[in-house]
Amino acid sequence: MAQAEEIQKEFARWLREVHIHGGAPSLRQLEARTVEAGYAVSKSSLSNMLNGVRFPTWKQTEAFVKATNADGETAKETARRWREAALLLKEQSSLRETEEEPSTADVDVLVQELALARAGLLPSRPQSQPVKTALYVGAVLLVLAGAGVVWWNAGHPLLDLEGPGQVQSSPDKAADEKNHESPDRSADKATPSPSPSPSLSPSLSPSLSPSLSPSLSPSLSLSLSPSIDKPAKPKPQHKLLSELTPESSGDLNTGEARIGGHDYPDSLWDGCGLADGVSVTDYSLASEYNRFTTTVGIKGEDGAVGTFGLRADGKEIGSWTATRDRVKKIDVDVTGVERLTLTTVDRQGDPLYCTVDHFIWGDPTLTTKG
């Protein structure tokens, strides 16, 4: 196992040289560039690659080479070193036999792409299928919305009402009818009818009144009432501790770590410490969170024991011990806490001889109030 780690670290040293030669872009910049290159590699994975924590796949290595804007010779040398390291790791059963290796044609294509990119001739990456699908769905929804408006206007014409059961006629039309009214009709109009005509009331009033009342009033009531009277309850928000900047730190690192048989991609870890095997790290919470959760474990010699501690504004919350084979889950209340302090102690207590290589806080997460 020690030889496998040395192989990984040797390849990581070469990747750091490529990184420096490419202008030493930040992990955030590298992550964005790998997305543009067509194969996204997270910041934590990039950190693991550069620090030799985990041997990268060829796809990750290829995306890294593109992100550093390396030249063709550097790409060929990287592929050669990757093949040699992968072969040695497979011999030690530290790498899956199914791990895909780059062919000569793959490397030639990579060299050509790098040459085009350095010359500024590489075409922009086309939109991904999810983006195309989202645009298509949006266009379909717009068309359906427009069709709905047309259907509504066709089935529910807007009417101006003079009174119950009467349709208002335009002034020009009324004047025209008056000018062309026949004498007989005028005479009939002047003579009162023995009984009032109920034709308007049964024919228009029942048809208009029900159509307006059920179609408009209930729909408005149902659509507005829930949004005004019952606002949605805010959901709890989560924030990784690795996203905060520590106020003090010794040998703090961030990235992916494996403890207890599980991978934690956004972990924090530190070494034995420089004073009595103790490491202390402070974070400002500004009373914005109410819970802190993490899984803790160690890497080190057989029989090594590490102690993890938490303090809230200087007061101890608790302490937990972990070994190479036993991890501990932590879930504590941090409501109103201004400053959270993480401490680790090697049971050996001797800074010159530490039995714990790394104290690992697996995916430490802060939760806001819901």
C-alpha positions as CSV (number, residue, x, y, z in Angstrom):
1,M,0.0,0.0,0.0
2,A,2.9,2.4,0.8
3,Q,4.3,1.8,-2.7
4,A,0.9,2.6,-4.3
5,E,0.8,5.9,-2.4
6,E,4.3,6.8,-3.6
7,I,3.2,6.1,-7.2
8,Q,0.2,8.4,-6.8
9,K,2.4,11.1,-5.2
10,E,4.9,10.9,-8.0
11,F,2.3,11.3,-10.7
12,A,0.8,14.2,-8.6
13,R,4.2,15.9,-8.6
14,W,4.1,15.8,-12.4
15,L,0.6,17.2,-12.5
16,R,1.7,20.1,-10.2
17,E,4.5,20.9,-12.7
18,V,1.9,21.0,-15.5
19,H,-0.3,23.2,-13.4
20,I,2.5,25.7,-12.7
21,H,3.6,25.7,-16.3
22,G,0.0,26.5,-17.3
23,G,-0.1,29.6,-15.1
24,A,-1.2,28.0,-11.9
25,P,-5.0,28.7,-12.2
26,S,-7.1,28.4,-9.1
27,L,-9.2,25.2,-8.5
28,R,-12.3,27.2,-9.3
29,Q,-10.9,28.3,-12.6
30,L,-9.7,24.7,-13.4
31,E,-13.2,23.3,-12.6
32,A,-14.8,25.9,-14.9
33,R,-12.4,25.0,-17.7
34,T,-13.0,21.3,-17.4
35,V,-16.7,22.0,-17.9
36,E,-15.9,23.9,-21.0
37,A,-13.6,21.1,-22.1
38,G,-16.6,18.7,-22.0
39,Y,-15.7,16.6,-18.9
40,A,-16.4,18.3,-15.5
41,V,-14.0,17.7,-12.7
42,S,-14.9,19.0,-9.2
43,K,-12.6,21.2,-7.1
44,S,-12.3,18.4,-4.5
45,S,-11.2,15.9,-7.2
46,L,-8.7,18.4,-8.7
47,S,-7.3,18.9,-5.2
48,N,-6.9,15.2,-4.7
49,M,-5.2,14.9,-8.1
50,L,-2.6,17.6,-7.3
51,N,-2.0,16.3,-3.7
52,G,-1.7,12.6,-4.6
53,V,-4.7,11.6,-2.4
54,R,-6.3,9.6,-5.2
55,F,-5.1,8.4,-8.6
56,P,-7.2,10.1,-11.3
57,T,-8.9,8.4,-14.2
58,W,-7.7,9.2,-17.7
59,K,-10.8,11.2,-18.4
60,Q,-10.0,13.4,-15.4
61,T,-6.4,13.7,-16.4
62,E,-7.3,14.6,-20.0
63,A,-9.7,17.3,-18.8
64,F,-7.0,18.7,-16.5
65,V,-4.4,18.9,-19.3
66,K,-6.9,20.8,-21.4
67,A,-7.8,23.1,-18.5
68,T,-4.1,24.1,-18.1
69,N,-3.8,24.8,-21.8
70,A,-0.8,22.5,-22.1
71,D,1.1,21.9,-25.3
72,G,1.3,18.7,-27.3
73,E,4.5,17.5,-25.9
74,T,3.3,17.9,-22.3
75,A,0.1,16.0,-23.2
76,K,2.1,13.1,-24.6
77,E,4.4,13.0,-21.6
78,T,1.3,13.1,-19.3
79,A,-0.3,10.2,-21.1
80,R,3.0,8.2,-20.9
81,R,3.3,8.8,-17.2
82,W,-0.3,8.0,-16.6
83,R,0.0,4.6,-18.4
84,E,3.1,3.7,-16.4
85,A,1.5,4.6,-13.0
86,A,-1.7,2.8,-13.9
87,L,0.2,-0.4,-14.9
88,L,2.1,-0.4,-11.6
89,L,-1.1,0.3,-9.6
90,K,-2.9,-2.6,-11.3
91,E,-0.1,-4.9,-10.5
92,Q,-0.6,-4.1,-6.8
93,S,-4.4,-4.4,-7.2
94,S,-4.7,-0.7,-6.3
95,L,-6.5,0.1,-9.5
96,R,-9.4,-1.6,-11.3
97,E,-8.4,-3.8,-14.3
98,T,-11.3,-2.2,-16.2
99,E,-9.8,1.3,-15.9
100,E,-9.8,2.6,-19.5
101,E,-6.4,3.6,-20.9
102,P,-5.8,6.2,-23.6
103,S,-4.9,4.8,-27.0
104,T,-2.4,6.4,-29.3
105,A,-5.3,7.7,-31.4
106,D,-6.8,9.3,-28.2
107,V,-3.5,11.1,-27.4
108,D,-3.2,12.3,-31.1
109,V,-6.7,13.8,-30.9
110,L,-5.9,15.4,-27.6
111,V,-2.7,17.0,-29.1
112,Q,-4.6,18.3,-32.1
113,E,-7.3,19.8,-29.8
114,L,-4.6,21.5,-27.7
115,A,-2.9,22.9,-30.8
116,L,-6.2,24.4,-32.0
117,A,-7.0,25.8,-28.6
118,R,-3.6,27.5,-28.3
119,A,-4.1,29.0,-31.7
120,G,-7.6,30.2,-30.8
121,L,-9.2,28.1,-33.6
122,L,-11.1,25.6,-31.4
123,P,-14.9,26.1,-32.0
124,S,-17.0,26.8,-29.0
125,R,-18.6,23.8,-27.3
126,P,-22.2,23.2,-28.5
127,Q,-25.0,23.4,-26.1
128,S,-25.5,20.2,-24.1
129,Q,-28.6,18.1,-24.6
130,P,-30.2,19.2,-21.3
131,V,-29.9,22.8,-22.3
132,K,-31.5,22.1,-25.7
133,T,-34.3,20.2,-24.1
134,A,-35.0,23.0,-21.7
135,L,-35.1,25.6,-24.5
136,Y,-37.5,23.3,-26.5
137,V,-39.8,22.8,-23.5
138,G,-39.9,26.5,-22.9
139,A,-40.9,27.2,-26.5
140,V,-43.7,24.7,-26.4
141,L,-45.0,26.2,-23.1
142,L,-45.0,29.7,-24.7
143,V,-47.0,28.3,-27.7
144,L,-49.5,26.6,-25.4
145,A,-49.9,29.7,-23.3
146,G,-50.7,31.8,-26.5
147,A,-53.2,29.2,-27.7
148,G,-54.9,29.3,-24.3
149,V,-55.3,33.1,-24.5
150,V,-56.9,32.8,-28.0
151,W,-59.2,30.0,-26.8
152,W,-60.3,32.0,-23.8
153,N,-61.1,35.1,-25.8
154,A,-63.0,33.0,-28.4
155,G,-65.1,31.3,-25.8
156,H,-65.6,34.2,-23.3
157,P,-66.0,37.5,-25.2
158,L,-65.8,40.6,-23.1
159,L,-69.2,42.3,-22.8
160,D,-70.1,45.8,-21.5
161,L,-73.5,45.6,-19.7
162,E,-76.0,48.4,-19.4
163,G,-77.9,46.5,-16.8
164,P,-79.1,43.0,-15.9
165,G,-79.7,41.0,-19.1
166,Q,-79.0,43.9,-21.6
167,V,-76.2,44.3,-24.1
168,Q,-75.0,47.9,-24.7
169,S,-75.2,49.0,-28.3
170,S,-72.8,51.5,-29.8
171,P,-74.0,55.1,-30.2
172,D,-73.7,55.1,-34.0
173,K,-75.7,51.9,-34.3
174,A,-78.4,53.3,-32.0
175,A,-78.7,56.4,-34.1
176,D,-78.8,54.5,-37.3
177,E,-81.6,52.3,-36.0
178,K,-83.6,55.3,-34.9
179,N,-83.3,57.1,-38.3
180,H,-84.5,54.0,-40.2
181,E,-87.3,53.1,-37.8
182,S,-90.6,52.5,-39.6
183,P,-93.8,54.4,-38.8
184,D,-95.6,51.3,-37.9
185,R,-92.9,50.3,-35.6
186,S,-92.9,53.8,-34.0
187,A,-96.7,53.5,-33.5
188,D,-96.3,50.1,-31.9
189,K,-93.6,51.4,-29.7
190,A,-95.9,54.4,-28.6
191,T,-98.8,52.1,-27.7
192,P,-98.1,50.3,-24.4
193,S,-98.4,46.6,-24.4
194,P,-101.0,45.0,-22.2
195,S,-98.4,42.9,-20.5
196,P,-94.6,43.4,-20.2
197,S,-92.5,41.2,-22.5
198,P,-90.4,38.8,-20.5
199,S,-88.3,37.8,-23.5
200,L,-85.1,39.6,-22.4
201,S,-85.1,38.4,-18.8
202,P,-85.3,34.6,-19.5
203,S,-83.1,34.6,-22.6
204,L,-80.2,36.9,-21.7
205,S,-80.0,37.3,-18.0
206,P,-79.8,33.6,-17.1
207,S,-77.2,32.9,-19.8
208,L,-74.9,35.9,-19.0
209,S,-75.1,35.9,-15.2
210,P,-74.2,32.3,-14.6
211,S,-71.4,32.4,-17.2
212,L,-69.7,35.4,-15.6
213,S,-70.1,34.4,-12.0
214,P,-68.9,30.8,-11.9
215,S,-66.1,31.3,-14.4
216,L,-64.5,34.4,-12.9
217,S,-65.3,34.6,-9.2
218,P,-64.4,31.1,-8.2
219,S,-61.2,31.0,-10.3
220,L,-60.0,34.3,-8.7
221,S,-60.8,33.1,-5.2
222,L,-59.0,29.8,-5.6
223,S,-55.9,31.2,-7.2
224,L,-55.3,34.1,-4.9
225,S,-56.3,32.7,-1.5
226,P,-53.5,30.1,-1.0
227,S,-50.7,32.4,-2.0
228,I,-51.8,35.3,0.2
229,D,-53.3,33.6,3.3
230,K,-50.8,30.6,3.5
231,P,-47.2,31.6,2.6
232,A,-44.8,28.8,2.0
233,K,-42.7,27.8,5.0
234,P,-39.0,28.5,4.4
235,K,-36.8,25.4,4.0
236,P,-33.6,24.8,6.0
237,Q,-30.5,25.8,4.1
238,H,-27.2,23.8,4.3
239,K,-23.7,25.2,4.0
240,L,-20.4,23.2,4.0
241,L,-17.9,24.3,6.5
242,S,-15.2,24.1,3.8
243,E,-17.0,27.1,2.1
244,L,-16.2,29.3,5.1
245,T,-12.7,30.9,5.6
246,P,-11.2,29.8,8.9
247,E,-10.0,32.5,11.3
248,S,-7.1,30.4,12.4
249,S,-5.7,27.2,11.1
250,G,-2.6,25.0,11.3
251,D,-2.3,22.3,8.6
252,L,-5.8,22.5,7.3
253,N,-6.7,20.9,3.9
254,T,-10.0,20.5,2.0
255,G,-11.2,17.9,-0.5
256,E,-12.3,14.3,-0.7
257,A,-11.5,11.8,2.0
258,R,-12.4,8.2,2.7
259,I,-13.1,7.0,6.3
260,G,-15.1,4.1,7.5
261,G,-15.5,2.7,4.0
262,H,-17.3,5.8,2.7
263,D,-16.2,8.8,0.6
264,Y,-16.8,12.3,1.8
265,P,-16.1,14.7,-1.1
266,D,-16.1,18.0,0.9
267,S,-14.0,17.1,3.9
268,L,-11.6,19.0,6.1
269,W,-8.4,17.3,7.5
270,D,-5.3,18.3,9.3
271,G,-2.1,16.8,10.7
272,C,-0.9,16.0,14.1
273,G,-0.2,19.6,15.0
274,L,2.9,21.5,16.1
275,A,2.3,21.8,19.9
276,D,1.7,18.7,22.0
277,G,-0.1,17.0,19.1
278,V,-3.0,19.6,19.3
279,S,-4.6,21.4,16.3
280,V,-7.1,24.2,16.7
281,T,-9.2,25.9,14.0
282,D,-11.8,28.7,14.5
283,Y,-14.8,29.6,12.3
284,S,-17.1,32.6,12.6
285,L,-20.7,31.6,12.4
286,A,-22.3,35.0,13.3
287,S,-25.3,33.2,14.9
288,E,-26.6,32.3,11.4
289,Y,-26.9,28.5,12.0
290,N,-28.6,26.1,14.3
291,R,-27.0,22.7,13.7
292,F,-23.6,21.3,12.9
293,T,-23.2,17.7,11.5
294,T,-20.1,15.7,10.5
295,T,-18.5,12.3,10.5
296,V,-15.0,12.1,12.0
297,G,-12.3,9.5,11.6
298,I,-8.5,9.2,11.4
299,K,-5.7,7.7,9.3
300,G,-2.6,6.5,11.0
301,E,-0.7,3.7,12.6
302,D,-2.3,0.6,14.1
303,G,-3.7,1.4,17.5
304,A,-3.7,5.1,16.8
305,V,-6.5,7.0,18.6
306,G,-7.6,10.6,17.8
307,T,-9.8,12.9,19.8
308,F,-12.1,15.5,18.1
309,G,-13.5,18.4,20.1
310,L,-15.9,21.2,19.6
311,R,-16.2,24.5,21.5
312,A,-18.9,27.2,21.1
313,D,-17.7,30.7,21.9
314,G,-15.0,29.2,24.1
315,K,-17.2,26.7,25.9
316,E,-16.8,23.0,25.3
317,I,-19.7,21.3,23.5
318,G,-18.2,17.8,23.6
319,S,-15.4,15.5,22.5
320,W,-15.3,12.2,20.5
321,T,-12.6,9.6,19.9
322,A,-12.0,7.7,16.7
323,T,-9.7,5.0,15.4
324,R,-8.7,3.8,12.0
325,D,-11.6,1.3,12.1
326,R,-14.2,3.3,14.0
327,V,-15.7,6.6,13.0
328,K,-18.1,8.8,14.9
329,K,-21.1,10.8,13.8
330,I,-21.6,14.2,15.3
331,D,-24.8,16.3,15.4
332,V,-24.8,19.3,17.7
333,D,-26.9,22.4,18.3
334,V,-25.1,25.6,17.4
335,T,-28.0,28.1,17.8
336,G,-26.7,31.6,18.6
337,V,-23.1,30.5,18.4
338,E,-20.7,33.3,17.2
339,R,-17.5,31.3,16.9
340,L,-17.1,27.5,16.5
341,T,-13.8,26.0,17.4
342,L,-12.6,22.6,16.0
343,T,-9.9,20.8,18.0
344,T,-8.0,17.6,17.4
345,V,-5.6,15.8,19.8
346,D,-3.3,12.8,19.2
347,R,-3.5,10.5,22.2
348,Q,0.2,10.0,22.0
349,G,0.6,13.7,23.0
350,D,4.1,13.9,21.5
351,P,4.5,16.4,18.6
352,L,7.7,14.6,17.6
353,Y,6.0,11.2,17.3
354,C,2.4,11.3,16.1
355,T,0.5,8.1,15.6
356,V,-2.3,9.9,13.7
357,D,-1.4,11.0,10.2
358,H,-4.7,12.8,9.4
359,F,-7.7,13.9,11.5
360,I,-10.7,13.9,9.1
361,W,-13.9,15.9,9.4
362,G,-16.1,14.2,6.8
363,D,-18.4,16.7,5.0
364,P,-18.9,19.1,8.0
365,T,-22.2,20.9,7.4
366,L,-24.0,23.8,8.9
367,T,-27.8,24.1,8.8
368,T,-29.8,27.3,8.9
369,K,-33.2,27.6,10.7
370,G,-36.1,26.5,8.6
